[in-house]
Amino acid sequence: MSKTKKAEFRPNDYVVYPAHGVGKIMSIEEQEIAGIPLELFVISFEKDKMTLRVPTNKATEIGMRSLSTPDIVSKAMATLKGKAKVKRAMWSRRAQEYEQKINSGDLISIAEVVRDLHRTDDQREQSYSERQLYEAALERLTREVAAVAGVDEAGAQKQVDEVLVSRAA
């Protein structure tokens, strides 16, 4: 096993873990698991009160990445301004696709889910599962926007809301 990408992440860096969103690397530690010494990133997800240990040599393989660049954040915001693309497929199929986009960790894909599931006050009510997916995507998006912009989540939420409201107008 090669450890080519190991140096990419350091303690105190913010990273995006596809299935959980933005977390902070607390440390890099050595542990022996099943008699094999492993070097692990210890990643803390404050909001979820969760700590994750990821083998350093598997981090990029599983899709862990650095925060998006401000350029990608502005592309994601531009994606939010677009017209919602709702396919006519069955909800269960669409829900599965949305779930995959959210868990891909790709900021632009997450922005597409937010855009497609966003409802204005004059539109029909969301179903429970639609609301759950929308909130999950919105939370991932705002957390990463907040971390990249160096603002708190409320500030990032305000930015995202402004873009969504301006689209509706």
N, C-alpha and C positions, 0 to 999 in steps of 0.2 A: 504494500500500500504506500503510495507516495503522499507526501504532505506538502504539496506544491502551494496550495492556497492558504496555508495556515497563518501566515504573517498578515493577511488581509484585515483581520479583526484584532482589536486590542481591548483590554479592560477599559471601561467607561465609554466605549463606543456604543452608539445606538444602532441597532440592527433590525431588520425585518425578517421575522420567521413566518413562512407562508401560512401556517395554520393558526397562528396566534397574534400576528401583527407586530407592532413596535415594542421592542424590549431593550434592556441595557445590559451589556456584558459586565458582570460584576468582577469576575476573575477567570483565570485559566488554571485549572487544577489537574493533578494526576490522580487517577484512581485505578485500582486493580479490579477488573471485572472478569469473572470466570478464569482467573489466573493470567489474564492478559492485561498488561499495563496500558491504560488509555489516557490520553490528554483530552480534557473536556472544557468547553466554554460553559460557564455558569451564567445563564441569562435570566434576569429578573423582569417580570411583567408586573409592575406596580399595581396597575388598575385591577388586574385579575388576582392579585396576591398569589402569584405563582412563580416558581423557579424551575427552570428547565436546564438540563445538562445535555449538551450536544457534543459528540466526539468532534474534535477539531478537523480530523481528516474527512469527515462526512458533511461538514457544514455547507459547503457550496453545492455538493451533490444533492442535498435535500432542499436546496433553494434558498438557504439563508443568504441575505444580501445586505449591503450597506443601505442607508437611507437614500431615497431618490434625490436627484439633483434638483435645484430650484427650477431648472428648465423642464424637467419631467413633471414637476408639480404644476407648472403653468399649462402644460399640455393636458394634464388631468382636469384642471379647471376649465380649459377650453372644451374638453369632452363633455363636461357637465352642462355647458351652454347649448349643446347640440339637441336635436329633436330626439325624443325617446323612440327607440327601435324595439317595439314589442312584437315578437313573432306570434303567429297564430297557432303555434304548437300547443299541446295540452300543458296545463299548468305544471304538472309533475315533471315533465321534461324540461320546461323552462326553469323551474326551481332548481333542478339538478345542474343546469348550465350556470345559473347564477352562483350557486354554491361553489362550483369549480372555479369560477372567476374570482370569487372572494378569497378562496384558499390558495389561489395561484401566487398571491403576494404581489402581483403586478398592479401598480397604482392606477394605471390607465384602465385596466379591466375592472378594477373596483369602482372607479369613477363611472364606467359604463353601467354597472349595476345600479348605482345611486341614481343616475340619470333616468334609466328605464323604469325604476320603481317609485320615483318621486311623484307625489300627488299634490296638486294645489287644492285649496279649500273647495273649489267648485267642481272638482272631479269626484268620481265614485269612491266610496270607502275602500280601504285596503283590507284584504283578508288577513287573518292572523299570521299565516305563514309568509305572506308578502311583507307584512310589517316587520317580522323577525329578520328576514333577509335584508330588507332595506336598512334597518337599524344596525345590523352587523356590518354591512358595507360602509355605511355612513361613519360608524365608529372607527373602522380601520382607516378610512380616508382622512378623517379629522385628526387622528393620532399622528399619522405620518406627516400631514401638512403642518401640524403643531411642532413636531420635532425638527422638521426641515427649516421652518420659518423662525424657530426659537421663541415661539409664543406659547401661551397655555392653551389647553384644549378648547376652552370657551371662546378664545380669540379665533382659533382655527374654525370652530363651528360657525361663528359669525361670518367669516369669509365664505365658507361653503354655502351657507344659507343665502347670503347676498347674491351669489352666482345663480343659485337655483331660483330665487325670487325674480331676478332680472330676466331670466329665461322665460318665466311665465308671463311677464309683462308684455 
